[in-house]
Amino acid sequence: MDRLTNTVRPYAWGSTTAIPELLGTEPTGEPQAEMWLGAHPGAPSRLDRGTGPVSLADVIAADPEGELGPDTVRAYGPRLPFLLKLLAAGSPLSLQVHPDLAQAKEGYADEERRGIPLDAPHRNYKDANHKPELICALTPFEGLCGFRPPAGTAALLDALGVGGLKPYADILRAAPEDAALREVLTAVLSAGHDETAETVEQAAAAARRLATEGGPHADACAAYAAIAHHYPGDPGVLAAMLLNHVRLQPGEALYLGAGIPHAYLDGLGVELMANSDNVLRCGLTPKHVDVPELLRVVRFQAGDAGVLRPEEATASGEEVYDTPTGEFRLSRYVLAPGAEPRTPGDRTPQILLCTAGTIALREAAGGQLALAPGESAYVPAGERVELSGEGTVFRATVTA
């Protein structure tokens, strides 16, 4: 097992305090949005096996089967198939969706054929992989996830009382669900900024009013008003109003599959995803929005956001967040004072991240490592470790 040194990414939407508070460090005054744990080439973790710091990506590349195990290499190739993050939102992220695997392969190959540079601002596909993801709240966490049933959104738009929203409400009531959602999202994102700016501003003012008056839409309207404050006049504000507003309590999670529109608004969480950087944006961003490609990828299905809670602890004490994705599996161990040591499985590679208390790791050969909040360790496939102490540790691995 190896202690990891990880990179913090200073994206503008990041909180200035949440990650420093977890790590027990002084804030720098700059946003600290994400801490990456894994082998993604954009910011791989580093470890030291006695010859100086090296990239986890390089360690795995030198001996894929030894580090990942033959089963993982056979299923996902010679690279770590997941990326773990600490995510700290201080303001809304862009409204976005991710492609499925077939769409990612097709889109990446097409942009490669057309010679679009990987770092071009209008490039949609950075790689040929899909990007399902899971966010688990460490603090109260706010976000948008999936389409609200059209009748509920029509009622919200009626309550806002803005003339420019009435045609959308009429469509949402009259058309079949998937067709209605597609038509309204297409209209919102295809209209020019100048064309929709006045409607966005009126909707934001109405949302602020409803947020203070209370009622069934107050909580969601407070979120939409905050989004409009950060992105005045952005058509993405209207797109956001089509989505479920969600508040997670610590320990609760959301799974975001392919084509599900979402945005994180505020809070600190543990995020686990397939090792990809493919994002198609719907708004709330100065970055490129490719409307035709976005509409090809979005799944126009309404329903509940689907809040996940960890399954009952198994005999091993592991609490699992169940998802349909093979590339990653998130679980946690909550160790009480005096609890028996816990031993995770060892068939797959894993990253262990402490988020509370102090967790001691002991390997069969006798090596020991202590993790404080925000500290992490990489454990290769085939290496068994024992967890003890008092606190919480999240385990990211591959579905066995």
N, C-alpha and C positions, 0 to 999 in steps of 0.2 A: 504494500500500500504506500501511497505517496501523498504528502501534503501538497495542495495546489496553491499556486499564486495566480490570481485572476485579475482580469482587466475590467475597469469600470468605464462605461461609455457615457460621455457627457451630452446626451441629446437635450435639445432645448426644452422639451416637455417634462424633463425629469425633476423630481423633488430635490431640493437642496439639503434636506435633513434626514430623510428616511433611511437611506443606506448607511450614512455615518452613524446614526443612532444605533442601528443594529450592530455595526462593527465596533462601536465604542470609540470612534475617532472624531476629531473636530471637523465640522463642516468647512468646506473651502469657500463657500459663498456661491459656487458654481453648481449648476444642476448635475446630479449624479443619477442617471436614468436606469441603467442596466449594468449588472455585473455578470459577465459571461463565464460559464464553467463548462469546459469541454474542449473539443478539438476543431472547432470551426476556424477556417483559415483567416477570417476577419479579425479574430482576437482569441487565439488559442491559449488555454491555461498553460502554465509552466510548472515543471517539477524538477527536482534535483536528486539523482541517484548516486551522488558522490563525485561526479565529474563536472559539476556546474549546472546552472539552470538550462533546461531544454524544453522545447515545445512538446506538449502532449501529442499534437498531430504528428510530429517527427518520431516520437517514441512508438506510436502505433504503426506508422508507415514502415518502420524498420523491422517490425515483427507482428504483423496483423493477427495471425492465428494465436500467437503466444499472449498477446494483450487482450484480444476480443473473444477468443475461443473459436473453434471451427464452425460451430452452429451459427454464430453471429456473422462471420465472414461469408458463409454460404448463403445466408438469407439477404444480407445487406451490403456485401462487398467489404473491402479492406479499410473501412473507416468507421469511426464511432458514429452510429446512426442517429444520435440525439444530441440536443444542446439544452443545457440547463441554465436558467438565469434567475437572478434576483431582479425584479422589475419594480421601480418606484415612480409612479406617475404623480406629478405635481400639477399637471394640466392635461387636457384631453389629447390623446394620440389621434392620428389620422383614422378616419373611418375606412375599413379595409376588408378585403377577402383574400383567401389563398386558393390556388388551383388544386385540383386533384392530380394524381400521378400522371394520368394520360395527358391531361391538359398541359402540365408542366413540361413533359417530354416534347410534346408537339410545339408549344410556344418557344421553348429554348432552341429547338432545332431550327425553327423558322427564323428566329432572330439571328442565329449563327449564320444561316444561309444568306441572310440579307446584310451581313457584315456590320451589325450594330455593335459598337464597343460595349463591353460589360459595364463600364462606368458611365455610359451615356445616360443623361437624365431622363430620356424617354424610353429606356430599356425596361421591359416588364419582367423578364425571366432571367435571373442571375444564375440559375442552375436548372437541372432537369428533374428536380425532386419536388414532391409535395410538402406541405408544411402544416399538418394538423398540429394543434397545440392545446395545452392545458394550463390554466392559471389557478393557483390555489392561494387564497388570501391569508396573509400574515397579520394584517390589520383590517379594520373595516375597509372594504374595497368596492368601488363603484364602476359600473361599465354598462355598455350597450351590447346586446347579443341576440341576433336573429330577428326575423320579422314578427312584430305583433300581429295577431289576427286582424284582417282588414277592418272588420266592424268596430273593433276597439280603437283603431287609429282614426277612423272616420269620426267617432264620438269625440276623440281628443281634438281633432281639427275643428269640429263644430264648436267646442267649448272655447277654443282660442278666438273665434269670432272674427277672423281675418278674411276679407273678400277674396284675396288671391289664393286662399287655400280651399275654397269651396269646390272648384272643379276636381281637385284631388279627392276630396271626401265623397263626391258623387261617383267617381270611378270606383273607389274602394267599396262602395255599397252595391254597385250595379254589376260589375264584371265578376267572372269566376276568380277565385282567390289568387292563383298564380298569375293569371293575365292581368289582374288589377295591380298587383304589386309591381310587375314588370312595367306596365304602362306608366305608373306614377313615378317610379324611380327613373325611368328613361326620360320622362318629361322634365323632372327636376334637374337632372345632370346634363341634359342636352341644351337647356336654356342658357343664354349668356349670363354672365355675372351681373351686368347692368340690368338685365331683364328681371332678374329675381331678387336683386338687392333690397328693393323696397318691401317686397313680401317677407323676406327674411327678417328685416328690421321690425316690421309690424308683428310678425310671429314671435320674435324675441321679447318684445315689450309685453305682448299678451301672456307669454309664458311666465314672465316675472310677476305679472298680476296674479295669475292663477296660483303660482307658488306661494304667494303671501296670503291669499284668501283661503287656502286649504281645499279640501275636497279630493275626489278620487284621482285627479291628475296632478296634484300638487308636487309630489316627489319627483315625478318624471319631468315636470315643467321646470323645476329648479335646476335639474341637470341640463335641459335644453337651453335655458337662459344663460347658464355658465358657459356652455359651449359657444353660444353666440357672442358672449363677451370676448372670448379668445379668438374667434373667427368671424368678425362682423361682416355681414353680407354674403358669407360663403354659402353656396347652394347645399353644401354638405349638412348644414343645420337642418334643412328640410328633410334631407335623406335620413338624418338621425331620428327624426320624429316618427319614422316608420318602424323603429326598432324597439324591442323590449328594454326597459330600463331595469337594471339589476343592482341590488346591494348585497354583497357577500359578507358574512361574518367570518372571523378567523377560523380556518379549517375547512371552509366551504370552497368549492371550485367550479369552474366552467370549462367544458370541453368545446373547442371550436374546430369542427370538421371542415372539409373543403366546401367553398362556396357560401359559407355563413358570414354575413356582414357583421362586423363588431368593432368596438372601440373601447379602450380602457380610459377611464376618466380620472380616477384618483385612488391612491392607496398603494400599499406595499404587498407584493406577492411573490411566490415561487412559480416560475414559468418553465414548462418543459415542452419541447417541440421536436419534430423531425429536423434533421440538420440541413436546413434550407433557408434561403433569404428571399423567397418569391412572395411579393406583395403587390396586389392590385388595389389602388386607392379609389375611394368613392368621394372624397372630399375632406374638409378640415385639414388642409395641407397646402403649402405653396408648391408641392412637388407635382409631377406629371400625373394626370388622370386620363387614362385611355378608356373612354366610355364604351366603345364597341367591344373591346376585349373584356372589360369588366362585366358587361351584360352577358357575355358568353360564359363567364365563370360563375356568376352569382346563382345560387339556388333559391328560387322564388317559392319557398315553403314557409308558412307561418306556424307558430306554435310557441309553447313555453320555452324559456331560456334553458331549462334543464340544469338546475343547480345540483352539483354532485357533493355527496358527503362520503367520507371514507367508509369502506365496508367494515363490519365488525372485525375487531382484531382477531387474527388467527391464533393458533396455539403458540406461534413464534412471537406474538406481540406486534406483528406487522399490520398496519392499516393501509389498505390499498384503494386508490382512486381508479375505478374501473373504466377503461376506454377501449374502443375497438381497434386501436392502433398498435401495430407490432413493433415499430421502431423505438417506442418508449413505454415505460411503465413507471408511474410515480406512486410512492408509498411513504409512510412515515412511521417512526417509532417514538412514542412518548414514554419516557422512562421516569418512573416515580422513585423517590428516595428508597433505597434498599431493595429495589426490584431486581429480579434475576437477570443476568446478562442475556442479551438477545443475539442470535446468529443469523444474519441474512443468508440467502442462498448464494452459491458461488459459481454457477454455470455461466453467467454472463458478466460483462464488465459493468461497473457501477461507480457512481459518484455519490458521496455522502456529504450532505450540507447540514451543519448545525444551525438552528435558528433560535434556540433558547437553552440556557443552562450550560453545562459542560459535559461533553460526551467523550468517553475514553474508548479508543479502538485498540484491540489487541489481536495480533495475527498468530497463527499456529506456531511460527518459528520463534515467537517471543517478542517481536517488535511491537512497540506501543506508540500511540499518537493521541494527543488530547485536542479536541476541537471546541473552541469557544464560538459564540454566535457570529455567523458570517464566515466561519472557517470551513474548509472542505478538504476531502481526500478522494483520490482516485484509487480504485481497487481493481486490478486486472481480473479477467475470468480465471477461475480455478483457484483463486486465493481466498481462503475463508477468514473472516474477521469476526470478532466478538465485540458487541456494543455494551457498555455499562456506563454508570453515572446517573445524573439527574438532568433531564432536559428533553429537547425535541430534535430529532435528526430526520431530514428528508432523504430518501433513497431514490435516485434516478438510475434506471437500468433498461434492459431490453426485455420485452415479453418473452419468457422462456418457451 
